Amino acid sequence: MKVILRDQEFNKVAENLPLVESNTTAAREHVGKIECDIWTQKERCRAIVLVQPYTVLPKPMVIQLVYFCVLWLNTFPNRVGISRAHSPREIVTGRSLSWDKHCVACFGDFIQASYDCEGPGMPTNRAHEMRTYDTIYLGTTGNRQGTHLAFDLDTGMVKKPCTIRVLPEPDSVIERVNKWRRRFQCKTQAQRLIFLDRHQER
């Protein structure tokens, strides 16, 4: 008999798993193994934040930071998991990540992203148009072709460019990232990443 440890919100799908015992927790009760995983994810996020040169991380970057850490934690085999050879992500999706496609930059790197073509056969060398735009690297989407995620410094949007180029980060780029504090109402500094629940409590 296999047992799944979860909270009460998963009682709605318990009837769909007849071959598995569903052990739910009481109100305000925690599952130790799940709490350990959450602590690990928070530690990874804080470790990445501490090496960033910015005084503040805009909200879209914080959201993608959590996705970034969870993606890479699930990409490597877990020594206490069900397999020592295959990662949790590979077991679920059947796909692994490639070093050449998915590890081209570090989170927070300054990159020049290329504008995508409007369609097949469209020219890409028109002199009157910009070919690249300034962005901050936020990781990979994890798809087969290695699409990237980037924070556009002009619009504040998260985009998915196909081609990027990593460049040294000048002070002007750091200032542009810090200027997004007012628009996204960032109240905490990047070095003080605080995790709150839905009630805004620690």
MDAnalysis code that builds the backbone (N, CA, C; Angstrom):
import MDAnalysis as mda
import numpy as np

u = mda.Universe.empty(606, n_residues=202, atom_resindex=np.repeat(np.arange(202), 3), trajectory=True)
u.add_TopologyAttr("name", ["N", "CA", "C"] * 202)
u.add_TopologyAttr("resid", np.arange(1, 203))
u.add_TopologyAttr("resname", ["MET", "LYS", "VAL", "ILE", "LEU", "ARG", "ASP", "GLN", "GLU", "PHE", "ASN", "LYS", "VAL", "ALA", "GLU", "ASN", "LEU", "PRO", "LEU", "VAL", "GLU", "SER", "ASN", "THR", "THR", "ALA", "ALA", "ARG", "GLU", "HIS", "VAL", "GLY", "LYS", "ILE", "GLU", "CYS", "ASP", "ILE", "TRP", "THR", "GLN", "LYS", "GLU", "ARG", "CYS", "ARG", "ALA", "ILE", "VAL", "LEU", "VAL", "GLN", "PRO", "TYR", "THR", "VAL", "LEU", "PRO", "LYS", "PRO", "MET", "VAL", "ILE", "GLN", "LEU", "VAL", "TYR", "PHE", "CYS", "VAL", "LEU", "TRP", "LEU", "ASN", "THR", "PHE", "PRO", "ASN", "ARG", "VAL", "GLY", "ILE", "SER", "ARG", "ALA", "HIS", "SER", "PRO", "ARG", "GLU", "ILE", "VAL", "THR", "GLY", "ARG", "SER", "LEU", "SER", "TRP", "ASP", "LYS", "HIS", "CYS", "VAL", "ALA", "CYS", "PHE", "GLY", "ASP", "PHE", "ILE", "GLN", "ALA", "SER", "TYR", "ASP", "CYS", "GLU", "GLY", "PRO", "GLY", "MET", "PRO", "THR", "ASN", "ARG", "ALA", "HIS", "GLU", "MET", "ARG", "THR", "TYR", "ASP", "THR", "ILE", "TYR", "LEU", "GLY", "THR", "THR", "GLY", "ASN", "ARG", "GLN", "GLY", "THR", "HIS", "LEU", "ALA", "PHE", "ASP", "LEU", "ASP", "THR", "GLY", "MET", "VAL", "LYS", "LYS", "PRO", "CYS", "THR", "ILE", "ARG", "VAL", "LEU", "PRO", "GLU", "PRO", "ASP", "SER", "VAL", "ILE", "GLU", "ARG", "VAL", "ASN", "LYS", "TRP", "ARG", "ARG", "ARG", "PHE", "GLN", "CYS", "LYS", "THR", "GLN", "ALA", "GLN", "ARG", "LEU", "ILE", "PHE", "LEU", "ASP", "ARG", "HIS", "GLN", "GLU", "ARG"])
u.atoms.positions = np.array([
    [0.846, -1.195, 0.000],
    [0.000, 0.000, 0.000],
    [0.876, 1.238, 0.000],
    [0.583, 2.167, -0.912],
    [1.318, 3.417, -0.985],
    [0.516, 4.517, -0.308],
    [1.224, 5.424, 0.338],
    [0.590, 6.486, 1.102],
    [1.027, 7.831, 0.549],
    [0.084, 8.759, 0.394],
    [0.368, 10.133, -0.016],
    [0.068, 11.044, 1.167],
    [1.057, 11.839, 1.575],
    [0.876, 12.799, 2.658],
    [0.510, 14.151, 2.054],
    [-0.594, 14.711, 2.486],
    [-1.042, 15.984, 1.918],
    [-1.986, 16.680, 2.881],
    [-2.339, 17.945, 2.551],
    [-3.244, 18.690, 3.421],
    [-4.688, 18.476, 2.970],
    [-5.605, 19.128, 3.676],
    [-7.027, 18.847, 3.482],
    [-7.567, 19.316, 2.138],
    [-6.875, 20.229, 1.480],
    [-7.375, 20.728, 0.207],
    [-7.356, 19.660, -0.880],
    [-6.563, 18.600, -0.675],
    [-6.482, 17.533, -1.668],
    [-7.527, 16.442, -1.435],
    [-8.408, 16.617, -0.452],
    [-9.473, 15.639, -0.222],
    [-10.428, 15.552, -1.417],
    [-10.494, 16.615, -2.199],
    [-11.422, 16.643, -3.331],
    [-11.036, 15.642, -4.418],
    [-9.769, 15.288, -4.503],
    [-9.325, 14.368, -5.544],
    [-8.975, 12.995, -4.983],
    [-9.235, 12.766, -3.695],
    [-8.878, 11.491, -3.064],
    [-9.617, 10.324, -3.708],
    [-10.872, 10.531, -4.122],
    [-11.654, 9.444, -4.716],
    [-11.131, 9.032, -6.085],
    [-10.328, 9.868, -6.697],
    [-9.749, 9.540, -8.005],
    [-8.497, 8.684, -7.891],
    [-8.045, 8.412, -6.668],
    [-6.851, 7.599, -6.437],
    [-7.208, 6.426, -5.528],
    [-7.946, 5.448, -6.043],
    [-8.420, 4.353, -5.174],
    [-7.317, 3.412, -4.718],
    [-6.211, 3.350, -5.431],
    [-5.150, 2.407, -5.100],
    [-4.111, 2.994, -4.148],
    [-4.328, 4.229, -3.743],
    [-3.363, 4.905, -2.877],
    [-4.070, 5.407, -1.632],
    [-3.439, 5.203, -0.495],
    [-3.995, 5.725, 0.751],
    [-3.679, 7.209, 0.869],
    [-4.702, 7.997, 1.111],
    [-4.544, 9.445, 1.232],
    [-4.575, 9.829, 2.707],
    [-3.450, 10.297, 3.210],
    [-3.345, 10.683, 4.618],
    [-3.268, 12.212, 4.684],
    [-4.364, 12.840, 5.073],
    [-4.419, 14.296, 5.133],
    [-4.132, 14.782, 6.545],
    [-3.648, 16.007, 6.628],
    [-3.295, 16.592, 7.920],
    [-4.483, 17.333, 8.516],
    [-4.363, 17.659, 9.777],
    [-5.376, 18.474, 10.441],
    [-5.120, 19.951, 10.144],
    [-6.024, 20.796, 10.570],
    [-5.874, 22.233, 10.364],
    [-4.624, 22.737, 11.075],
    [-3.838, 23.545, 10.357],
    [-2.604, 24.149, 10.881],
    [-1.523, 23.113, 11.168],
    [-1.708, 21.881, 10.688],
    [-0.694, 20.847, 10.868],
    [0.168, 20.763, 9.620],
    [1.440, 20.489, 9.789],
    [2.377, 20.461, 8.674],
    [2.911, 19.055, 8.452],
    [3.279, 18.788, 7.186],
    [3.923, 17.533, 6.824],
    [5.427, 17.774, 6.783],
    [6.158, 17.037, 7.587],
    [7.597, 17.287, 7.743],
    [8.374, 17.259, 6.446],
    [8.159, 16.247, 5.601],
    [8.918, 16.126, 4.364],
    [8.612, 17.270, 3.401],
    [7.338, 17.672, 3.358],
    [6.973, 18.790, 2.481],
    [7.597, 20.084, 2.989],
    [7.587, 20.287, 4.310],
    [8.185, 21.488, 4.882],
    [9.680, 21.544, 4.582],
    [10.356, 20.394, 4.610],
    [11.787, 20.359, 4.284],
    [12.029, 20.803, 2.856],
    [11.184, 20.341, 1.925],
    [11.317, 20.734, 0.527],
    [11.088, 22.235, 0.359],
    [10.118, 22.769, 1.077],
    [9.841, 24.208, 0.982],
    [11.023, 25.015, 1.518],
    [11.602, 24.558, 2.633],
    [12.782, 25.251, 3.175],
    [13.932, 25.237, 2.166],
    [14.126, 24.111, 1.501],
    [15.194, 24.014, 0.503],
    [14.958, 24.994, -0.634],
    [13.732, 25.094, -1.109],
    [13.417, 26.029, -2.181],
    [13.676, 27.475, -1.754],
    [13.299, 27.808, -0.518],
    [13.535, 29.163, -0.023],
    [15.034, 29.452, 0.091],
    [15.806, 28.464, 0.524],
    [17.254, 28.649, 0.634],
    [17.887, 28.901, -0.720],
    [17.438, 28.174, -1.738],
    [17.980, 28.379, -3.080],
    [17.658, 29.783, -3.582],
    [16.435, 30.228, -3.339],
    [16.040, 31.573, -3.770],
    [16.887, 32.637, -3.085],
    [17.071, 32.508, -1.782],
    [17.853, 33.495, -1.040],
    [19.316, 33.481, -1.471],
    [19.862, 32.296, -1.776],
    [21.257, 32.206, -2.213],
    [21.468, 32.944, -3.524],
    [20.513, 32.824, -4.452],
    [20.633, 33.518, -5.737],
    [20.473, 35.017, -5.544],
    [19.551, 35.416, -4.670],
    [19.311, 36.842, -4.429],
    [20.550, 37.519, -3.860],
    [21.281, 36.836, -2.991],
    [22.429, 37.444, -2.322],
    [23.562, 37.800, -3.276],
    [23.632, 37.166, -4.435],
    [24.718, 37.465, -5.383],
    [24.276, 38.431, -6.476],
    [23.042, 38.923, -6.390],
    [22.568, 39.870, -7.390],
    [23.104, 41.271, -7.087],
    [23.436, 42.048, -8.113],
    [23.959, 43.400, -7.895],
    [22.874, 44.451, -7.669],
    [21.606, 44.061, -7.734],
    [20.512, 45.025, -7.649],
    [20.114, 45.257, -6.190],
    [19.632, 46.453, -5.919],
    [19.137, 46.769, -4.584],
    [17.693, 46.333, -4.403],
    [17.006, 46.054, -5.497],
    [15.619, 45.607, -5.437],
    [15.357, 44.698, -6.632],
    [14.529, 43.688, -6.408],
    [14.113, 42.811, -7.496],
    [12.651, 43.101, -7.820],
    [12.346, 43.491, -9.054],
    [10.941, 43.711, -9.421],
    [10.126, 42.436, -9.253],
    [8.845, 42.600, -9.059],
    [7.958, 41.465, -8.795],
    [8.042, 40.378, -9.858],
    [8.040, 40.696, -11.171],
    [8.157, 39.624, -12.174],
    [9.437, 38.816, -12.021],
    [10.532, 39.450, -11.601],
    [11.782, 38.720, -11.413],
    [11.710, 37.792, -10.202],
    [11.021, 38.226, -9.140],
    [10.882, 37.381, -7.952],
    [10.054, 36.144, -8.283],
    [8.980, 36.327, -9.042],
    [8.133, 35.199, -9.421],
    [8.926, 34.189, -10.247],
    [9.669, 34.675, -11.228],
    [10.451, 33.781, -12.071],
    [11.614, 33.164, -11.308],
    [12.096, 33.841, -10.269],
    [13.162, 33.276, -9.440],
    [12.691, 31.988, -8.760],
    [11.464, 31.995, -8.252],
    [10.918, 30.798, -7.609],
    [10.773, 29.676, -8.629],
    [10.251, 29.997, -9.819],
    [10.132, 28.992, -10.872],
    [11.505, 28.436, -11.254],
    [12.492, 29.323, -11.322],
    [13.855, 28.939, -11.688],
    [14.421, 27.926, -10.699],
    [14.266, 28.201, -9.413],
    [14.811, 27.314, -8.386],
    [14.098, 25.967, -8.372],
    [12.773, 25.980, -8.490],
    [12.020, 24.731, -8.485],
    [12.369, 23.886, -9.704],
    [12.523, 24.545, -10.861],
    [12.878, 23.813, -12.077],
    [14.184, 23.056, -11.917],
    [15.213, 23.735, -11.391],
    [16.521, 23.084, -11.295],
    [16.600, 22.096, -10.140],
    [15.813, 22.294, -9.090],
    [15.767, 21.287, -8.033],
    [15.153, 19.983, -8.547],
    [14.194, 20.103, -9.445],
    [13.546, 18.919, -10.001],
    [14.304, 18.325, -11.182],
    [15.370, 18.980, -11.618],
    [16.111, 18.521, -12.789],
    [17.182, 17.502, -12.428],
    [17.600, 17.462, -11.168],
    [18.653, 16.543, -10.745],
    [18.055, 15.412, -9.921],
    [18.614, 14.208, -10.015],
    [18.094, 13.076, -9.225],
    [18.153, 13.370, -7.731],
    [17.124, 12.944, -7.043],
    [17.026, 13.128, -5.595],
    [17.539, 11.872, -4.907],
    [18.496, 12.034, -4.008],
    [19.107, 10.868, -3.365],
    [18.142, 10.112, -2.462],
    [17.062, 10.765, -2.044],
    [16.054, 10.068, -1.240],
    [14.766, 9.865, -2.036],
    [14.853, 10.045, -3.366],
    [13.682, 9.867, -4.215],
    [13.520, 8.431, -4.679],
    [12.655, 8.245, -5.652],
    [12.364, 6.897, -6.132],
    [13.395, 6.417, -7.152],
    [14.276, 7.313, -7.625],
    [15.287, 6.907, -8.595],
    [16.574, 7.667, -8.340],
    [17.692, 6.933, -8.406],
    [19.005, 7.551, -8.262],
    [19.565, 7.994, -9.618],
    [18.956, 7.531, -10.707],
    [19.468, 7.828, -12.049],
    [18.646, 8.888, -12.775],
    [17.357, 8.961, -12.473],
    [16.477, 9.881, -13.189],
    [15.939, 10.944, -12.238],
    [15.849, 12.166, -12.746],
    [15.357, 13.275, -11.937],
    [13.837, 13.239, -11.851],
    [13.246, 13.922, -10.854],
    [11.777, 13.979, -10.771],
    [11.151, 14.556, -12.041],
    [11.794, 15.564, -12.620],
    [11.244, 16.164, -13.836],
    [11.260, 15.187, -15.001],
    [12.344, 14.431, -15.104],
    [12.460, 13.458, -16.195],
    [11.461, 12.324, -16.026],
    [11.192, 11.923, -14.793],
    [10.226, 10.859, -14.548],
    [8.823, 11.296, -14.949],
    [8.473, 12.548, -14.647],
    [7.118, 13.038, -14.921],
    [6.933, 13.402, -16.387],
    [7.897, 14.133, -16.966],
    [7.735, 14.636, -18.329],
    [8.362, 13.734, -19.381],
    [9.310, 12.875, -18.965],
    [10.004, 12.038, -19.935],
    [11.084, 12.760, -20.703],
    [11.419, 13.992, -20.272],
    [12.431, 14.780, -20.977],
    [13.460, 15.304, -19.982],
    [14.693, 15.390, -20.420],
    [15.762, 15.967, -19.607],
    [16.222, 17.264, -20.251],
    [16.960, 18.061, -19.494],
    [17.466, 19.330, -20.004],
    [18.862, 19.151, -20.579],
    [19.212, 20.041, -21.506],
    [20.504, 19.989, -22.175],
    [21.379, 21.147, -21.701],
    [22.639, 20.861, -21.456],
    [23.570, 21.903, -21.025],
    [23.711, 22.994, -22.075],
    [23.814, 22.611, -23.330],
    [24.020, 23.583, -24.408],
    [22.811, 24.472, -24.644],
    [21.613, 23.960, -24.405],
    [20.403, 24.724, -24.699],
    [19.844, 25.455, -23.486],
    [19.916, 24.825, -22.333],
    [19.215, 25.356, -21.165],
    [20.115, 25.992, -20.111],
    [21.427, 25.921, -20.295],
    [22.367, 26.478, -19.306],
    [23.279, 27.512, -19.946],
    [22.705, 28.449, -20.642],
    [23.503, 29.426, -21.385],
    [23.839, 30.663, -20.559],
    [23.147, 30.881, -19.439],
    [23.386, 32.071, -18.615],
    [22.914, 31.803, -17.200],
    [23.287, 32.690, -16.291],
    [22.858, 32.601, -14.894],
    [21.693, 33.552, -14.647],
    [20.898, 33.241, -13.660],
    [19.774, 34.109, -13.323],
    [20.297, 35.496, -12.961],
    [19.707, 36.532, -13.563],
    [20.101, 37.904, -13.289],
    [21.159, 38.460, -14.212],
    [21.675, 37.663, -15.148],
    [22.679, 38.168, -16.089],
    [22.057, 39.174, -17.051],
    [22.859, 40.121, -17.474],
    [22.428, 41.079, -18.487],
    [22.604, 40.443, -19.861],
    [21.540, 40.429, -20.657],
    [21.606, 39.819, -21.978],
    [20.976, 40.740, -23.014],
    [21.437, 40.578, -24.226],
    [20.822, 41.224, -25.375],
    [19.975, 40.172, -26.074],
    [18.674, 40.405, -26.147],
    [17.751, 39.453, -26.767],
    [17.395, 39.935, -28.160],
    [17.319, 39.013, -29.091],
    [17.005, 39.360, -30.475],
    [15.495, 39.399, -30.687],
    [15.060, 40.370, -31.495],
    [13.649, 40.422, -31.865],
    [13.337, 39.263, -32.793],
    [12.203, 38.631, -32.595],
    [11.807, 37.523, -33.448],
    [11.274, 38.044, -34.769],
    [11.380, 37.226, -35.780],
    [10.837, 37.597, -37.093],
    [9.309, 37.612, -37.040],
    [8.715, 38.401, -37.936],
    [7.259, 38.478, -37.972],
    [6.641, 37.233, -38.593],
    [7.409, 36.483, -39.317],
    [6.900, 35.275, -39.951],
    [7.967, 34.643, -40.811],
    [7.724, 33.445, -41.316],
    [8.710, 32.774, -42.164],
    [9.004, 33.582, -43.419],
    [10.267, 33.703, -43.729],
    [10.673, 34.421, -44.923],
    [10.784, 35.917, -44.769],
    [10.461, 36.441, -43.578],
    [10.550, 37.881, -43.366],
    [12.003, 38.280, -43.185],
    [12.411, 39.437, -43.708],
    [13.813, 39.868, -43.581],
    [14.160, 40.211, -42.138],
    [15.387, 39.937, -41.750],
    [15.846, 40.211, -40.388],
    [16.941, 41.266, -40.346],
    [17.283, 41.856, -41.467],
    [18.388, 42.805, -41.520],
    [17.942, 44.191, -41.967],
    [16.728, 44.586, -41.592],
    [16.254, 45.919, -41.957],
    [16.975, 46.963, -41.123],
    [17.555, 47.945, -41.787],
    [18.444, 48.900, -41.127],
    [17.696, 49.854, -40.200],
    [16.424, 50.120, -40.448],
    [15.707, 51.123, -39.666],
    [15.081, 50.552, -38.398],
    [15.298, 49.287, -38.109],
    [14.708, 48.684, -36.926],
    [15.791, 48.127, -36.000],
    [15.504, 48.163, -34.692],
    [16.421, 47.601, -33.715],
    [16.418, 46.076, -33.834],
    [17.578, 45.482, -33.683],
    [17.684, 44.033, -33.793],
    [17.662, 43.344, -32.419],
    [18.072, 44.060, -31.381],
    [18.095, 43.482, -30.040],
    [17.515, 44.474, -29.033],
    [17.200, 43.983, -27.842],
    [16.724, 44.833, -26.758],
    [17.335, 44.344, -25.451],
    [17.448, 45.254, -24.471],
    [18.104, 44.957, -23.197],
    [17.160, 44.184, -22.275],
    [17.660, 43.071, -21.734],
    [16.859, 42.252, -20.835],
    [17.729, 41.661, -19.728],
    [17.074, 41.113, -18.735],
    [17.733, 40.375, -17.653],
    [17.311, 38.911, -17.763],
    [18.278, 38.019, -17.730],
    [17.996, 36.601, -17.909],
    [17.281, 36.036, -16.687],
    [16.187, 35.301, -16.937],
    [15.371, 34.736, -15.859],
    [15.315, 33.216, -15.889],
    [16.037, 32.595, -16.810],
    [16.034, 31.133, -16.865],
    [15.493, 30.619, -18.182],
    [15.147, 29.352, -18.172],
    [14.635, 28.687, -19.364],
    [13.217, 28.195, -19.130],
    [12.462, 28.069, -20.209],
    [11.113, 27.526, -20.108],
    [11.127, 26.018, -19.938],
    [12.252, 25.380, -20.291],
    [12.364, 23.939, -20.164],
    [11.840, 23.165, -21.351],
    [11.475, 23.853, -22.433],
    [10.984, 23.124, -23.598],
    [12.146, 22.505, -24.384],
    [11.836, 21.776, -25.428],
    [12.858, 21.036, -26.164],
    [13.860, 21.940, -26.861],
    [13.392, 23.070, -27.399],
    [14.274, 23.948, -28.162],
    [15.076, 24.915, -27.293],
    [14.820, 24.951, -26.002],
    [15.608, 25.792, -25.109],
    [15.238, 27.256, -25.129],
    [13.944, 27.562, -25.174],
    [13.488, 28.950, -25.163],
    [13.831, 29.600, -23.825],
    [14.215, 30.866, -23.880],
    [14.652, 31.584, -22.687],
    [13.538, 32.462, -22.134],
    [13.684, 32.841, -20.871],
    [12.815, 33.816, -20.228],
    [13.651, 35.038, -19.890],
    [13.127, 36.221, -20.178],
    [13.899, 37.449, -19.971],
    [12.993, 38.582, -19.528],
    [13.510, 39.416, -18.634],
    [12.792, 40.586, -18.135],
    [13.180, 41.789, -18.987],
    [12.226, 42.310, -19.758],
    [12.477, 43.451, -20.650],
    [12.639, 44.717, -19.816],
    [13.779, 45.359, -19.922],
    [14.059, 46.550, -19.120],
    [13.263, 47.763, -19.579],
    [12.707, 47.735, -20.784],
    [11.929, 48.867, -21.290],
    [10.456, 48.762, -20.912],
    [9.892, 47.569, -20.981],
    [8.460, 47.393, -20.749],
    [8.135, 46.764, -19.397],
    [9.114, 46.109, -18.758],
    [8.853, 45.438, -17.499],
    [8.110, 44.125, -17.656],
    [8.062, 43.600, -18.872],
    [7.359, 42.353, -19.150],
    [8.342, 41.192, -19.249],
    [7.859, 40.000, -18.957],
    [8.657, 38.787, -19.124],
    [8.428, 38.260, -20.533],
    [9.494, 38.161, -21.300],
    [9.394, 37.730, -22.693],
    [10.151, 36.425, -22.906],
    [9.927, 35.820, -24.068],
    [10.542, 34.540, -24.408],
    [11.334, 34.665, -25.713],
    [12.516, 35.254, -25.650],
    [13.317, 35.374, -26.871],
    [13.946, 34.045, -27.271],
    [14.177, 33.883, -28.569],
    [14.801, 32.658, -29.063],
    [16.318, 32.735, -29.005],
    [16.865, 33.924, -29.275],
    [18.316, 34.084, -29.347],
    [18.744, 35.170, -28.371],
    [19.771, 34.873, -27.570],
    [20.272, 35.838, -26.607],
    [21.794, 35.869, -26.651],
    [22.341, 36.947, -26.101],
    [23.790, 37.090, -25.996],
    [24.109, 37.677, -24.630],
    [24.917, 36.982, -23.851],
    [25.279, 37.426, -22.503],
    [26.378, 38.467, -22.601],
    [26.210, 39.597, -21.882],
    [27.161, 40.708, -21.920],
    [27.523, 41.118, -20.493],
    [28.653, 41.797, -20.321],
    [28.980, 42.358, -18.999],
    [27.901, 43.347, -18.561],
    [27.677, 43.417, -17.254],
    [26.582, 44.229, -16.729],
    [27.087, 45.603, -16.297],
    [26.789, 46.649, -17.057],
    [27.228, 47.995, -16.660],
    [26.358, 48.562, -15.539],
    [26.828, 49.624, -14.917],
    [26.075, 50.263, -13.831],
    [24.733, 50.812, -14.313],
    [24.662, 51.229, -15.575],
    [23.416, 51.786, -16.100],
    [22.305, 50.745, -16.125],
    [22.646, 49.485, -16.363],
    [21.644, 48.420, -16.364],
    [21.147, 48.167, -14.946],
    [22.047, 48.186, -13.976],
    [21.651, 47.992, -12.580],
    [20.696, 49.104, -12.150],
    [20.954, 50.320, -12.562],
    [20.073, 51.436, -12.220],
    [18.705, 51.273, -12.866],
    [18.673, 50.752, -14.087],
    [17.389, 50.565, -14.768],
    [16.540, 49.511, -14.069],
    [17.177, 48.474, -13.559],
    [16.439, 47.457, -12.810],
    [15.909, 48.049, -11.504],
    [16.733, 48.819, -10.828],
    [16.322, 49.411, -9.551],
    [15.182, 50.412, -9.715],
    [15.061, 51.015, -10.882],
    [14.016, 52.012, -11.109],
    [12.623, 51.393, -11.187],
    [12.549, 50.087, -11.342],
    [11.246, 49.437, -11.405],
    [10.632, 49.271, -10.019],
    [11.301, 49.729, -8.977],
    [10.776, 49.632, -7.612],
    [9.423, 50.320, -7.472],
    [9.298, 51.537, -8.003],
    [8.080, 52.313, -7.805],
    [6.899, 51.686, -8.534],
    [7.095, 51.231, -9.772],
    [5.970, 50.689, -10.544],
    [5.424, 49.411, -9.926],
    [6.284, 48.527, -9.478],
    [5.839, 47.262, -8.905],
    [5.679, 47.324, -7.392],
    [5.855, 48.531, -6.813],
    [5.664, 48.747, -5.374],
    [6.477, 47.759, -4.541],
    [7.763, 47.682, -4.862],
    [8.660, 46.789, -4.133],
    [9.006, 47.439, -2.798],
    [8.613, 46.824, -1.700],
    [8.823, 47.399, -0.377],
    [10.066, 46.854, 0.314],
    [10.614, 45.762, -0.179],
    [11.779, 45.167, 0.459],
    [12.959, 45.167, -0.492],
    [14.137, 45.189, 0.054],
    [15.337, 45.143, -0.746],
    [15.566, 43.736, -1.254],
    [16.381, 43.643, -2.319],
    [16.656, 42.337, -2.903],
    [17.357, 41.423, -1.909],
    [18.191, 42.000, -1.031],
    [18.928, 41.183, -0.071],
    [18.042, 40.698, 1.075],
    [16.780, 41.137, 1.111],
    [15.859, 40.721, 2.175],
    [14.620, 40.105, 1.547],
    [14.788, 38.940, 0.944],
    [13.677, 38.244, 0.320],
    [12.817, 37.609, 1.410],
    [11.565, 38.049, 1.512],
    [10.667, 37.600, 2.572],
    [9.530, 36.801, 1.948],
    [9.272, 35.615, 2.478],
    [8.196, 34.766, 1.997],
    [7.012, 34.884, 2.942],
    [5.839, 35.180, 2.382],
    [4.612, 35.338, 3.162],
    [3.555, 34.393, 2.611],
    [2.576, 34.042, 3.450],
    [1.473, 33.206, 2.993],
    [0.373, 34.091, 2.418],
    [-0.773, 33.487, 2.087],
    [-1.856, 34.249, 1.455],
    [-2.455, 35.276, 2.405],
    [-2.204, 35.146, 3.710],
    [-2.671, 36.125, 4.682],
    [-1.618, 37.186, 4.987],
    [-0.538, 37.187, 4.175],
    [0.566, 38.135, 4.349],
    [1.256, 37.953, 5.690],
    [1.337, 36.717, 6.135],
    [2.032, 36.396, 7.368],
    [3.210, 35.484, 7.086],
    [4.246, 35.563, 7.918],
    [5.419, 34.736, 7.731],
    [5.171, 33.293, 8.175],
])
